[in-house]
Amino acid sequence: MPWGLKRFHQSRQLHFLTFSCYGRKPKLNTPFRRVQFEEALEHVRQQYRFFVFGYVVMPEHVHLLVSETEDVPLSRAMQSLKQSVSRRLALRAREPFWQERYYDFNVWSTRKLIEKLRYIHRNPVVRELVERPEDWAWSSFNHYATGVMGTVEIESHWTVTRRERAGAVPTVRMFPATQRPRPSGARTGHPEE
């Protein structure tokens, strides 16, 4: 682990994670590869029972905003995710698909949650891959803007409302009901408004 990096798990906080392709090479540089990552993320999310609050798949790295898992350390779920993607996209490759470690930042407040979501969703624009966040298909932005469900289930006010209407409630709450993170926006509810 890099010097000075401390991970605080079982804190019931959200985690902003960043992991990179080996050597920062653009190994997620095609739509097919980014979709494969999204499918693997959704599979691991279901298997390890954690919530995804936001994500973006960039050509050479990924940002995730996730809850902790219920039964095992989050690091085990991320290891499973990285292995799944490697098996799908680079089974017989000469070099690893991913860098060994990942960056982990504990998100302890609603303000930090919104800050990290904005960072995630603006990343493709800052990198000049697209002009607007909604033009990058491999992120959670369009879910927040429209409520449309994509490949990865996003834990948002849209999802919570859909669950409540169906009579289902999540088994884990990351925040008390009075402090449930809800992006500040009247119409779409997107934190960018």
Secondary structure as UniProt FT lines:
FT   TURN            3..4
FT   STRAND          14..21
FT   HELIX           22..24
FT   TURN            27..28
FT   HELIX           31..48
FT   STRAND          52..57
FT   STRAND          61..66
FT   HELIX           74..89
FT   TURN            91..92
FT   STRAND          103..107
FT   HELIX           110..126
FT   TURN            127..128
FT   HELIX           133..135
FT   HELIX           141..146
FT   HELIX           157..166
FT   HELIX           177..179
FT   TURN            191..192
//
